[in-house]
Amino acid sequence: MDMSWTHQHLSRRRALAAASGLAAGVVLPPAGASWAAPPPAQGSVRAAAGAYTNPVIWQDFADIDVIRVGNTYYASASTMHYSPGAPVLRSYDLVNWEIAGHSVPVLDFGAKYDLNGARGYVRGIWASSLAYRPSNRTFYWLGQIDFARTYIYTATAAEGPWNRLTAISTPYYDAGLLVDSDDTLYVAYGNTTISVAQLSPDGRTQVRTQQVFTAPSSVGTLEGSRFYKINGQYYIFLTRPANGQYILKSSGGPFGPYTMRQVLLDLRGPIPGGGVPHQGGLVQTQNGAWYYMAFVDAYPGGRMPVLAPVTWTWDGWPVVQLVNGAWGSSYPGPAVPPPPRQVTPMTGVDTFDGTTLTPRWEWNHNPDNTKWSVGNGLTLRTATVTDDLYWARNTLTHRIQGPTSTATVQLDHSAMRDGDRAGLALLRDSSAWIGLKRDGGATRVVMTGGLTMDGNWNTTGTGHELASAAVPGSRVWLRASADIRPGAARPGTFSYSTDGITFTRLGPDFSMGNDWRFFMGYRFALFNHATQALGGSVRVTRFELSTP
């Protein structure tokens, strides 16, 4: 079993090249053929409230694992090199979501995640698993890091605190965690060769592991395991990146034997210009209805969650409900109890009050926590001396809202020092920014492009100034607008203001690349780094993410 990084790239590249065409072999069961679902949970269930549209979240949350605990839905997603990692999303209706917290508080897996002598770009938190164990009322997050070890974190509340329970020497690649009805913990994992491991009752060690399935050559790569027990049968939900979804079913127990059936292949997705929905999870509502939450490759923005109803054949296989032969752009809303409250929007204003950052923020690699603070604004003190933004610590990122959105920051630059660079970036493996350069005692606002990486995520360009202007006073407003509709390369634009009212464009359009290999989509990023010596700082008093 070749689990090398090169193999992962090649398998996903081949699959993406083949990802085109319409749905094949996906049909609804005949009337009366639906598989009997378990009885609904107790409690009143309201009728579906109108229709929802896909994507249900137009932000970058990939490799979704979704569960329900009581009347609340939770999901986890990949974050690669961003810290904290593995966001926990929360919803009461599967449609409206908020970020509750992060399962991995810090990426303490080596110095490269601190930008200390090495970098962790496109490593870190890959496809992982989120589960809930009723016997001890505990959430579990499980994921492998760098093909070396598997880590398990636990919490009694989704927002945390999360703590590391254990590290297991077997790297469970693209794993799905199952809490069986007898409280035994099982993990399905692997790439093409799929295995199942049993954990000890306390979840700290591996008791047994066994290969249970090998994907036939006609199918090719299978990964992204999700593990379920439904009506006494065991299911492993698998993706063929990036254009197919398959399921294994066993009536003989968690270790098989398993038979396989195609769920979808080359299915037209609901985002124009985007890819095939795949690699997600199944979840059952309180009244017994089933849904599949997948993601769609939709670069330059990333991978966007989409939701579709699922029915079951008489003999226990899931079928995605289609609209005109495709994953629907709209479906009737799930019938669920009234929500206890409205979820926190993923857009809007942040003035950085309080003592902590809200969960919508993630750092590029681990931050130096001695060099930033919140309360009456966000203060970023220079943490790195470098001319390369990709090496600069304490760059704070925020997902871009699709299909188009604008980030505006108010920034006090009075405490910058000569050689400092601070501003607002569109950050990915090809980046650009608008911000401030202080040199020789003078401060200018500049637009900088040409920040680039190669396919091994080494810096190939540290940027060059494309436009500049004088800025009087100590405050400036910086603005970046991003069009992340997939398909052709899309523009990002930059502007600034000295009064927060009238904005002036600065520099040319920035072409946002739509290659998939960086995996994470573009983000807005706040940064402040030194090129001469540490000691300077800036204060961000307001951040606003808005849509047209």
ZINOR-V592979 format. One record per pair of residues at least 12 apart in sequence whose ideal C-beta (glycine too) atoms are under 6 Angstrom apart, sorted by the first residue. I is the first residue (numbers start at 1). GAP is how many residues later the second one is. Records with the same first field share a line. If there is no record, write none. Layout:
I->GAP + GAP
This chain:
1->192
3->144
11->210
12->229
15->226 + 227 + 228
16->226
18->225
19->223 + 224 + 256 + 257
21->245
22->246 + 303
23->244 + 302
24->241 + 242
25->237
26->238
29->282 + 284
33->281
34->277 + 278
35->277 + 281
37->251
40->246 + 247 + 248
41->245
43->294
44->293
45->241 + 242 + 290 + 292
46->292
47->288
48->284 + 285 + 287
49->284
50->283
51->279 + 281
52->43 + 281
53->277
54->216 + 252 + 275
55->249 + 250 + 251
56->39 + 249 + 251
57->40 + 248
58->246 + 344
59->340 + 342
60->242 + 243 + 339 + 461
61->16 + 244
62->15 + 16 + 233 + 241
63->15 + 64 + 216
64->13 + 216 + 217 + 229 + 231 + 241
65->64 + 65 + 216
66->215 + 217 + 227
67->65
68->215
69->63
71->266
73->18 + 21
74->14 + 16 + 84
75->14
76->12 + 54
78->47 + 48 + 49
79->46
80->42 + 44 + 440
81->39 + 40 + 43 + 284
82->280
83->24 + 280 + 283
84->18 + 20 + 21
85->19 + 22 + 40
86->16 + 17 + 18 + 39 + 42 + 55
87->12 + 15
88->12 + 13 + 15 + 70
90->68
92->247
93->241 + 243
94->197 + 213 + 240
96->247
98->245 + 246
99->260 + 261
100->58 + 59
101->57 + 58 + 59 + 258
103->38 + 50 + 59
105->57
106->260
107->17 + 259
109->36
113->252 + 253
114->252
115->250 + 276 + 278
121->336
122->335 + 397
123->23
127->47 + 97
128->15
129->13 + 46 + 47 + 48
131->46 + 48
133->46
135->48
138->16 + 18
139->16
140->14
141->12
142->33 + 35
144->27 + 28 + 29
147->24
148->23
149->18 + 20
150->18 + 21 + 22
151->16
152->13 + 14
166->38
168->38
170->36
172->15 + 17
173->16 + 17 + 18
174->49 + 50 + 51
175->12 + 14 + 50
176->12 + 49 + 50 + 51
178->49
180->49
185->14 + 18
186->12 + 68
188->37 + 39 + 48
189->36
191->32
192->23 + 29 + 30
193->18 + 21
194->18 + 19
195->14 + 16
196->14 + 16 + 58 + 59
197->12
210->45
212->43 + 44 + 46
213->35 + 45
222->16 + 18
224->15 + 55
226->55
233->16 + 18 + 83
234->16 + 20
235->12 + 14
236->12
239->39 + 40
242->33 + 55
243->23 + 33
244->21
245->18 + 19 + 33
246->14 + 16
247->14 + 16
248->12
261->56
264->56
267->60
268->58
269->27 + 58
270->36 + 57 + 59
271->25 + 27
273->213 + 214
274->22 + 24 + 212
275->21 + 22
277->17 + 19 + 29 + 50
278->16
280->13 + 14
285->49 + 51
287->48
290->20
291->16 + 18
292->16 + 18 + 28
293->12 + 14
294->12
297->219
298->188
299->187 + 215 + 217
300->184 + 190 + 212 + 214 + 222
301->99 + 101 + 183 + 220
302->219
308->12 + 19
309->12
347->54 + 198
349->195
350->193
351->191
352->22 + 25 + 26
361->35
362->35
363->33
364->31 + 33
367->27
368->15 + 25 + 26
371->12 + 23
372->22
377->162 + 163 + 164
378->162
379->158 + 160
380->14 + 148 + 158
381->156
382->146 + 147 + 148 + 152 + 154
384->145
385->145
386->143
387->75 + 144
388->71 + 74
389->62
390->69
392->135 + 137
395->130 + 132
396->130
397->126 + 128
398->126
399->124
400->82 + 84 + 122
401->144 + 146
402->82
403->82
404->79
405->140 + 142
406->75 + 140
407->73 + 117 + 138
408->71 + 136
409->15 + 69 + 131 + 134
410->67 + 131 + 132
411->65 + 127 + 129
412->62 + 63 + 127
413->23 + 125
414->60
415->122
416->22 + 120
417->118 + 119
418->20 + 21 + 114
419->111 + 112 + 113
420->18 + 110 + 116
421->16 + 108
422->13 + 14 + 106 + 116
423->12 + 13 + 55
424->54 + 56
425->100
426->54 + 66 + 96
427->96 + 98
428->90 + 94
429->24 + 89
430->22 + 83
431->20
432->17 + 78
433->15
434->13 + 44 + 60 + 72
444->24
445->24 + 26 + 51
446->19 + 22
447->19 + 20 + 47 + 59 + 60
448->15 + 17
449->17 + 61
450->13 + 14
451->12
466->41
467->39 + 40
476->20
477->20 + 23
478->18
479->16 + 24
480->14
481->12
489->22 + 25
490->22
491->18
492->18 + 20
493->16
494->12 + 13
526->14
